[in-house]
Amino acid sequence: MSAHSGELSEPAKGESAQGSRLLFDIGGIDLSAVQITREDMEKWIPHRGIMSLLDAIVWLTPDKTRGVGVKHIRPDEFWVQGHFPGKPMFPGVLMIETAAQLACYMFIVRKSAPTLVAFLRIESAAFRSSVTPGDDLYILTQEVKAQKRRFISDVQGVVMGPGGPRIAFDARLSGMMMEQRPY
């Protein structure tokens, strides 16, 4: 509500429908675009099969320090029957893993060759809203710091709904290059 009028106000630019801040403004991004396919990502990151969680990258800055990926939450995924029966919810640990895959891709693609990168730390993770089959989970990633072998990124999961973006989670991830490896 507006402090002066007592009426509901629209979310501020870069703000979700709940009033929490988005990591960055996604208003001008075509979330249906596909800039990088899963097959293109597999040239740089090792995740395959059911552990390849990102379906596509829909937006990247030219310097690859900010990006948006998408994970289509399908009703036939391995976790649906058991997490939880009758009310399936995409597990928080898989939300974080999805974000880590995008952050790792963005770090690795700036290197000269595919490299194994593992994420080392999850900080300040907060799960704010459930994600269920039929949702598209958009992962926002913004690099905070990068060194020769390490990076730190802020990540956020967002589901678009009738009331605008709904933040599912946010966290800070750290990763480190382990070894050079062709994929």
C-alpha positions as CSV (number, residue, x, y, z in Angstrom):
1,M,0.0,0.0,0.0
2,S,1.0,3.5,-0.6
3,A,2.0,5.3,2.6
4,H,0.0,8.3,1.6
5,S,-3.2,7.1,-0.1
6,G,-3.9,3.8,1.5
7,E,-4.3,2.3,-1.9
8,L,-2.5,-0.7,-3.4
9,S,0.4,0.5,-5.6
10,E,2.1,-1.3,-8.5
11,P,5.5,-2.9,-7.7
12,A,8.4,-0.5,-8.2
13,K,10.7,-1.2,-11.2
14,G,12.8,-4.2,-10.3
15,E,10.4,-5.2,-7.5
16,S,8.4,-8.4,-7.4
17,A,4.7,-8.6,-6.7
18,Q,5.4,-9.4,-3.1
19,G,7.5,-6.3,-2.6
20,S,10.9,-8.1,-2.5
21,R,13.5,-6.7,-4.8
22,L,14.5,-8.6,-8.0
23,L,18.2,-9.1,-8.4
24,F,17.9,-6.9,-11.5
25,D,15.2,-5.5,-13.7
26,I,13.9,-8.1,-16.1
27,G,11.1,-6.0,-17.6
28,G,12.9,-5.5,-21.0
29,I,14.0,-9.1,-21.4
30,D,12.1,-11.5,-23.7
31,L,11.8,-14.5,-21.4
32,S,10.6,-16.7,-24.3
33,A,13.8,-16.2,-26.3
34,V,16.4,-18.9,-26.3
35,Q,20.0,-17.6,-26.7
36,I,21.7,-20.7,-25.5
37,T,20.3,-24.2,-25.7
38,R,20.9,-27.1,-23.4
39,E,23.1,-28.7,-26.1
40,D,25.2,-25.5,-26.3
41,M,25.6,-25.5,-22.5
42,E,26.8,-29.1,-22.6
43,K,29.8,-28.0,-24.5
44,W,30.9,-26.0,-21.5
45,I,29.5,-27.7,-18.4
46,P,29.5,-31.4,-17.5
47,H,25.9,-31.9,-16.3
48,R,24.0,-34.5,-18.2
49,G,20.8,-36.5,-18.0
50,I,18.5,-35.8,-15.1
51,M,21.2,-33.5,-13.5
52,S,21.2,-31.2,-16.5
53,L,18.6,-28.8,-15.0
54,L,18.7,-25.7,-17.1
55,D,16.5,-25.9,-20.2
56,A,17.9,-22.8,-21.8
57,I,19.6,-19.4,-21.2
58,V,17.2,-16.7,-22.4
59,W,19.4,-13.6,-21.8
60,L,23.1,-12.8,-21.1
61,T,25.0,-9.5,-20.9
62,P,27.8,-9.3,-23.5
63,D,30.4,-9.7,-20.7
64,K,28.5,-12.7,-19.4
65,T,28.3,-11.4,-15.8
66,R,24.5,-11.3,-15.7
67,G,22.1,-13.8,-17.1
68,V,18.7,-15.4,-17.0
69,G,18.1,-19.1,-17.5
70,V,14.9,-21.1,-17.5
71,K,13.9,-24.4,-16.0
72,H,10.6,-25.8,-17.1
73,I,9.1,-27.7,-14.2
74,R,7.6,-30.8,-15.7
75,P,5.1,-33.3,-14.0
76,D,7.2,-36.3,-15.1
77,E,10.5,-35.4,-13.3
78,F,12.0,-37.9,-10.8
79,W,11.2,-35.9,-7.7
80,V,7.5,-35.4,-8.3
81,Q,6.1,-38.6,-6.8
82,G,8.0,-38.3,-3.5
83,H,8.3,-34.6,-3.0
84,F,5.5,-34.5,-1.9
85,P,2.8,-37.0,-2.7
86,G,-0.4,-35.1,-3.8
87,K,1.4,-31.7,-3.7
88,P,4.6,-31.9,-5.7
89,M,7.1,-29.0,-5.1
90,F,10.4,-28.6,-6.8
91,P,13.0,-29.2,-4.1
92,G,15.0,-26.2,-2.8
93,V,18.3,-28.0,-3.3
94,L,17.5,-28.5,-7.0
95,M,16.6,-24.8,-7.3
96,I,20.1,-24.0,-5.9
97,E,21.7,-26.6,-8.2
98,T,19.9,-25.0,-11.2
99,A,21.3,-21.6,-10.3
100,A,24.8,-23.0,-9.7
101,Q,24.7,-24.5,-13.2
102,L,23.9,-21.1,-14.7
103,A,26.6,-19.3,-12.6
104,C,29.2,-22.0,-13.5
105,Y,28.3,-21.7,-17.2
106,M,28.7,-17.9,-17.1
107,F,32.1,-18.2,-15.4
108,I,33.4,-21.1,-17.6
109,V,32.3,-19.7,-21.0
110,R,34.8,-16.8,-20.4
111,K,37.7,-19.2,-20.2
112,S,39.5,-20.6,-23.1
113,A,38.3,-24.2,-22.7
114,P,35.6,-26.2,-20.9
115,T,36.6,-26.6,-17.3
116,L,35.1,-28.5,-14.4
117,V,33.8,-26.0,-11.8
118,A,32.3,-27.0,-8.6
119,F,30.3,-24.7,-6.4
120,L,31.8,-24.4,-2.9
121,R,29.4,-22.4,-0.7
122,I,25.8,-21.4,-0.4
123,E,25.2,-18.3,1.7
124,S,22.1,-16.4,2.8
125,A,19.7,-18.8,1.0
126,A,16.1,-18.1,1.6
127,F,13.2,-20.0,0.1
128,R,10.2,-17.7,-0.3
129,S,7.6,-19.4,-2.5
130,S,7.0,-23.0,-3.8
131,V,7.6,-24.0,-7.4
132,T,5.4,-26.7,-8.8
133,P,4.9,-28.7,-12.0
134,G,3.8,-26.4,-14.8
135,D,5.8,-23.4,-13.6
136,D,8.7,-21.9,-15.5
137,L,11.5,-21.1,-13.0
138,Y,13.6,-18.2,-14.3
139,I,17.1,-18.1,-12.7
140,L,18.6,-14.6,-12.4
141,T,22.4,-14.6,-11.9
142,Q,24.7,-11.7,-11.3
143,E,28.4,-12.2,-10.7
144,V,29.7,-10.3,-7.6
145,K,33.3,-11.2,-7.9
146,A,35.5,-13.2,-10.2
147,Q,39.1,-14.3,-9.9
148,K,41.2,-16.6,-12.1
149,R,39.8,-19.8,-10.5
150,R,36.9,-18.6,-8.3
151,F,33.7,-16.7,-8.5
152,I,30.9,-15.4,-6.3
153,S,27.4,-14.9,-7.8
154,D,24.1,-13.7,-6.4
155,V,21.2,-15.9,-7.7
156,Q,17.5,-15.7,-7.6
157,G,14.6,-17.9,-8.8
158,V,11.5,-16.2,-10.1
159,V,8.2,-17.6,-11.3
160,M,6.1,-15.3,-13.5
161,G,2.4,-15.2,-12.6
162,P,-0.7,-13.2,-13.2
163,G,0.4,-10.7,-10.5
164,G,3.9,-10.4,-11.9
165,P,7.1,-12.0,-10.8
166,R,7.1,-14.1,-7.7
167,I,10.5,-14.7,-6.0
168,A,10.9,-18.4,-5.2
169,F,14.4,-18.2,-3.6
170,D,17.6,-16.1,-3.5
171,A,21.1,-16.9,-2.4
172,R,24.8,-16.2,-2.9
173,L,26.9,-19.0,-4.4
174,S,30.7,-19.4,-4.6
175,G,32.4,-21.7,-7.1
176,M,35.9,-22.8,-8.1
177,M,37.6,-24.1,-11.2
178,M,38.8,-27.6,-10.4
179,E,40.5,-28.8,-13.6
180,Q,40.5,-28.5,-17.4
181,R,38.4,-31.2,-19.0
182,P,36.9,-31.6,-22.4
183,Y,33.1,-32.2,-22.5
